[in-house]
Amino acid sequence: MFIGNGLYVTVGSSGRILSSTDAITWTAKFSPTTQDLYLGQYLGNTWIVASTATIASSVDLATWNTASGEDAN
């Protein structure tokens, strides 16, 4: 779980992203991937999530910019 901009956010299997304002009631967010997500961070005003092959960033947890290992070639 990570915290930023007044929200708690957690990531998990099958691209799951959940957010909460109180860490009790959670809301599913749109995910840019169906891969398991292992990492999340809030940096400045940007949310970052990552799987083993994809990293994605968003300012609103709804619209995502993604890059995969395949894009790096």
Sequence and secondary structure as in RCSB ss.txt:
>XXXX:A:sequence
MFIGNGLYVTVGSSGRILSSTDAITWTAKFSPTTQDLYLGQYLGNTWIVASTATIASSVDLATWNTASGEDAN
>XXXX:A:secstr
 EEETTEEEEE GGG EEEESSSSS EE   S SS   EEEEETTEEEEE SSEEEEESSSSS EEEEGGGG 
